[in-house]
Amino acid sequence: MRPVAIMHADLRTPLLTSPASSCSQFQHQDEGGTVISIIGTGDFSRSLAIRLVASGFRVVVGSRNPGRVVRDLFPDAVQVRSQREAADAAEKVVFLAVYPEFYGSLEHLKEQLAGKVLVDVSNAARLKTGEASNAEKLAERFPESRVVKGFNVVSAWTLQTGAPDGSRQVLVCSSCSDSKALVVQLARRLGFSPVDMGGLGASRDIENAPLLLFPFWERPVLTTFLLLLFFYGYAFIRDVLLPYIDRGENNFHQLPFVTVNQVLPAVALVTLALVYLPGLLAAGFQLFRGTKYSRFPGWLDGWMRRRKQLGLLSFLCAGLHALYSMSPRRGAERGVLGAAVQQVKAGGDGSQWEQTMWRSDLYLSSGILGFGVLTLLAVTSLPSVGNALNWREFTFVQSGLGYAAVALSTVHTLLFGWDSAFLPATYLYHLPPLYLLALVLPCILLVGRLVLLLPCLESRLAKIRRGWESRVHRDPREAAGSDPQPSWDA
């Protein structure tokens, strides 16, 4: 079925003008029906042509062999001509939708492309570091044209179905500001959100962007995996391997379920603590330096930018722990507790079992509340939800409720262990139980947070974050008393 062009209501919005040879001569005027050319007839070219026609532009597609192009693949309004005719027809903008290795075959079009904006939509075939980008090489081949890098992070599917079904962002860069502004305006006309990345040198990062696989997830995933590996290995050695070697006790049946359900909450708790620990360290740096204008170390900056991913991985582990805990095998343990309740009702000594009931209910309640708050944190991390909150609301949820989730999860773990941490029998082979290892980092975090709430530290940190600086960082004239102005930002 041939695509149908949907005409927008803003077809006469000023956009393009007649060609000009100088970068400074680019203006944004449109008399209607501006001609935009596309060199290339591949999937991206066809999708881009559909999008341009739907937005009110006239489109000419250039091909080396126009007669071999299947016309049904393009809308009726699109003209398919030779590459030279397409370059001549363009009033201002020419999209190069061909592979970079074919740029050399376009050099015979230098005269027709002179003074026009060449939009390079190519991607790198492999990750490049220190090498010239495709756009930079194109600029060297066509020095009389204005090269703009853009639209390479937009898929052909997104161009056809519309921006809401894919990423709305279009990364744009160029050494000619007027040409870049032209493409930025064009991207808005097509329904996308352009992002100005700077000069043409930024095209290296833009071309590498589609090749990156979850760049902000690599370290959080690796950290979570290493934690899982550490805690699982520790539980295996302490609870399975050593009892088997020492007493011949066979506990290998615990590995696929019991051990996993011990490891998951431990990893969830430690990972959640890792979400808020960098904020605590950042506050310590600011207090020590007496200013907020000094950059954090690179490792801390990278850690803070990956807190969202760590939080979602913590939520994943906590959710899996909740599913494991609701399995039929856990029903047998609840049956033992029910038998104890019946014994109390029958007239036995109820003091011990009453304490067990209180501990069990508090343990379950704190765990459910902690998981509920963690779920709220995960939901508000979604852009569609987070964008609906103002800064104060978002900070309250992610910071205030985040520490509440850490506290509830820590209480949940403490109630699980109860007083066993003080019993020598708990330390099998002189090794602490798994839950005690998981409590170390969250307890350090909560204690550090309570320290920052001391009035002397809290007030000083608040002043620093509002722009106050210690005397070490002030202007020498101000420190000497010649300038009585306070060191505050407006």
N, C-alpha and C positions, 0 to 999 in steps of 0.2 A: 504494500500500500504506500502510495506516495505521501510524504509528509505534508501537512497543511500549515501554511504560514499564518500566524496569528499576529495581526497588526496591533501595535500599542498606541495609546492615545497621545504620547508625547513625541510624535514623529518630527515635529518642527523645533525641537530643542536645539539650540546652537551647538554645533560640534566641530565641523570640518570646513576647510576652505580650499581654494585652489593651490596647486603646488608652489613651493618657494624653495630657493636654493640655500637660503641662510637659516640657521637654527632659530635666530631671533625673530624671523618673520612668521613663525607659526602662530596663527590665531585660531580661536575656537568659534567659527561661524559655520552655519549649515543652512543652505537654501533649500533643503529637502532632497531626498533621493540621492544622497552622497554615494559615489561609487567606491567600493573597497574591493581590492583584488586579493586573490589567494593563489599562490604558486604551489601546485601540488593537488592531486586528486584522491588522496587516501582517505581513511576513515575520519581522521581529524578534520581534514578539509571539508568533507561532506557535512559533518556535524556543525562546524563553524559556519558554513554557508547557510544552513538551516536557521541557525541562531541569528545571524546578521539579517537575513531576509525577514524573519519574524519581528525584528526590531526596527524595520523600516528602511534598511539600506539596500542599495542595488549592488549586486555581487557579480564579479567576473572571475572565473576560475581559469588559471593558466595550466596547460598540459603540454608535454612534449609531443603527444600524439592525440589531438582532440577527437579525431575520428574514432578512436578505440575506446573512448570513455562512454560508459553506459549512462545515458541521459536520465533514466528513471531513478538513479541514485541521488539526483539533485532535484531541488524544487524547480518548478517551471520558470520561476523568475530569475534563476541563475543562468548566466551565459557561460558556456564553456568555449574558450578560445585558446590560441597558442600562448606560450609564455610571454612572447614579445607583445602581443596584443593586450594581454592582461596587464602587463606592466605599464603600457601606454594609457590604458583606460583608467587606472587608479588616479583619483584626484589627490590623495594624500597618503593613504595607508596601504601597505602591501604586507600580507601575512606570508611568511615562508614556511609552508607545511611540508617540507621535504627533509630527508635525513641529512645531517651535516656533511657527510661524505660527498654529497651531490652539490654542495655550494659552489665548487669550482666550475661546474657546468653552467652556472648562471652568470658567469662573468661577461658574456656577450650582451647582457642586459644592463650594463653599467650606465649607459646613456639614458635609458628609459627610467632607471631607478634613481638617478641623481636627484637630490633634493627631496626625496620622499622618505617616509618613515617605514623602515623595515622591521617588522615584528618577528623576532626569532622565537619560535615555540618549541624548539628542540630540547631534548634531555640528554644528559651525559650517559654514555653506554656503560660507564663504570665510575665509581667514586674517584674524584680527582683532588689532589692536594698540591697546590703550587703551580699547576698547569693553566694555560690560557683556556678560557671557556669557549664554547661554540660561538657565543655572541661576540666575544672579543675577536675571534678569528674572522667572523663575518664582517665586523667593522673594519678590519685591516683590508679585506678584499674589496669593500665598497666604501672607500673613504668619503665620497661625495654624498652618501646617504646617511640618514640618522637611524642608527640601530637601537631598538628598544627590546629588552628581554621581558617576556610576559606570556601568560596563558599556558605555560608548560606544565603547571601543577593542576590544570583543569583537564579532566578526562573527556573523551568524545561523548561518553554516556551523559555526563553532566551537562554538556553543551546542548544535547538534544532534549533531555527531560527537564532541564531547568535547574537553576542554582539551589532551590530548597532541597532537591534530592541528593545533592552532593556538597562538597565544600564551596562556600561562597567566596573564599579568598582568592584573589589573583595577585601574585607577587610580581611587581614591575620595577625595573631599574633601567637607567640610561644615563649617559654623560651629557645629554641634551635635555635640559629641564623642560623646555617647551614641548618637545616630542613626547617626553614622558607624561606630561600633563594631558596631552592629546589622547594617549592610550589609556590613561587613568579614567578620563571622561568617557571614552568608548566602553571600557569595562563596566562602568556604572550604567550606561545605556543598555548593556546586555544583561543587566540584573545581578552583577557580581559586586563584591566588595574589594576594590583594589587596595593594595598595601605598597606604599613607596619604600623600596629597599635601598635607595641611594643611587650611586653611580654605577657604571657598567661593570666595575670590578665585582659588584655583588652578584653578578650573574653566575659566578662559580658556585656559590652556595645555593642559588636558586635552581641551578641545573642538577645539583646533587640531592636536593630535597626529595624528589620522588623516589630516589634509590634508598633512602634511609628507612629502616624497618623499626618503627616505634623507638625513636632515638632517646626519648625520656623514660623509656621502660626498661632499658637494658640493665642498668645498675640496680634499680629496685627489684627486678625479677631475679637477678643474680644474688642479691643480698638475701631475699626471701628463700631462694633455693638453698643457699649455703646454711641458713638457719635451720631449715627443714632437715638438711643432711646432718648437721651437727647434733640437733636434739634427738633425731631418730637413732643416730649412731650411739649417742650417749645412753639412751634408754635401752637399746639392744645390748650394749655391753653390761650395763648395771643390772638389768632385770631379767635378761635371758641368757647371755653368754656366760657370765661369771657364775650364776647359780648352777648352770649345767656342768661347768668344769669342776666346781667345788663340791657340789652335792649330787650331781647327776640329775638334777631337777629339770624336767623338760617343759619349758614355757614358750617353745617356738610357735605354738598356736596363737599366741597373743600378738604376733607381729602384724598381721594384716588388719586387725581391728582395734584391739585395746591399746597397743603402742601408738598407732596412728592417732587415735582419739586423745592420747596424752600429749602428743607432739603438736597437733594443730592449735590448741588453745595457747600453748607456750609460745609458738611462733607468732600467733595473732597478737598476743600481749606485747612481746618484744618489738614487733614491727610497728604497733601503734605508738609505743614509746619513742621509736625512732622518728615518728612524724613530728613530735613536739620537742624533742631534744635539741635540734638545731636552733629553734627559736630561743630556747633557754641559753644556749651558747652565744647567740647573737646579742642577747641582752647583756651577758657578761662582758663581751668585747666592748660594747658601747659604754658600759659603766667603767671599765678599766681605762679606756681611751679618753673618756669624757667628751665624746663627740659622736654624731651619727654620720658624719661626712667622710669618714675613712672607710675604704672598701674592706669587706670581709675577705678572709683568705679564699682562694679559689675552691678548695674542697668544701668549705662551709656554704659558699654561694651555690655550688652545684647540688649540695645536699638539700638546701632550702627549696630549690626549684623542682625537686623530685618528691616533695612531701605528699602531693596528691596521689601519685602512683603508689607510694608506700601505704597510704591510708586505704586505698582500694584493695590492695593485696592483703592487708590486715583484715578488712571486711570479708574477703573471700575465705580466708582461713577460719575466721569466727563463724561464718555461715556453714562451712563444712563441718565444723565441730558441733554446731547445733543440730545438723542433720544426723550425724553419727550418734549424738546423745539421745535422739528420739527413736532410735532403731529398736527392734524387738528384743535385742540382747540386753539393753538397758532395763527392759521391763522386769527381768529376773532380779536385778538389784533393787528395784522399787518394791518387788514382792517381799524381799527380806525385811525392808523397812516396815511394810504393812503388817507382817507377822509380829514385829516388835510392838506395834501399836496395839494389836489384839492382846498381846501378853499383858500390856499395861492395863487395858480395860478389864482383864480377867482378875485383877487384884494384885499383880506383882509390884515390885519396887519400881516406881515410875520416874524416879529422879534422873537416872541415867538416860532413859529413853526420851524423857522430856527434853533434856539437853540436846540429844541427837536430833529430835524433831525441830527444835529451834534452829540448830545449826544447818540442817538440811533445807529448811524453808528460806532462811536468810541467804544461803548459798545459791539456791535456785533463783530467788528473787533478784539478787544483785546481778547474777549472770544474765537474766532476761532483760533487766533494765539497761545493763551495759550494752547488750547487743542491739536493743532498740535505739539507744542514742547513737551507736555506731552506724546503724542503718540510716538514721536521719543525716549524719555527716556524709555518707556515701551518696544519698539522694541530692543533697544541696551542692555536691561537687559537680553535678551535671550542669553544663552551660545553660541549658534552657531553664533550670531552676535557679541557679546562682545569679543569673542576669536579672531575675525578677526581684532580688533583694538589694537593698541599699548597702553601703559599705559597713554601717554599724550593725545591721542585721546579720550580714555575712560573717563579720568578725565575731559576733556573739555566738553564732552557731559553730563556726569552725574552731574558735579558740576556747570560748567558755564551755560549751557543751563537749568539746573535744577533751578537755581536761576532766570533765565529769565522766566521760566514757573511760578514760584511763583509770580514774579513781574507782569506779564501779567494778571494772574488770580486775583491778588489784584486790579489792575487797572480796570479790568472787573467788579469786585464787587463794587468798589468805584463809577464807572460811573452808575451802576444800582441804587445806592442810591442817587447820585448827591448831592444836598444840603439839602435833607430831614433830614439828621442827625442833622441839626441845627434848625429844626422846632419843637416846643413843641407838635404839633398834631401827630408827628411821634411816640411819646412815649405813646402808649395806655396803660392805667392803670399803668403809670410810668415804663413801661417795654420797653427796646430798641428793635428795630426790629431785625429779625434773622440775617440779613447780617452784622450788626454791631458786633454781638457776634463772627461771623466767621472771622472778620477782625482783631481781637485782636492779635492772635498768629502770623499770617503772617506779620503784621506790626512790631511786636517785633523782628521777625526774620530778616526782611529787614533792620531795624535800626541797629541791632547788627552787621549785615554783613557790613554795611557802616562804623560803628565804627572801625571794624577790618581792613578796607582799609586805615585808617589813616597811614601816612608814619611811624610814630614812632612805632605803633603796628605791622604793616605789616612787617617791616624789622626785628623786634625782633622775631616775630613768624617764619619768614623764617629761621633765624639763629638757632632757637631752633630745627626746624624740620630737619636741616642739621647736628645736633649733638652738637651744642653749649649748654653749661650749665651755669647757674648763679653761683656765688661764693659759694653759700650755698651748692651746690652739688659737688664742685670740691674737689680734693685731698687736704688735709691740707697743705702738703708741697708746692703745687702749689699756694694755697691761700696766704701762707706766703711769697711767692716770691722766694723760693729756686729752684723751677722748672719753668722756664719761658715758658714751652711748652703750647700752647693754648689748650683749652678744646674743641677740634673738633674731630670728627670721620673721618677717611680717606674715 
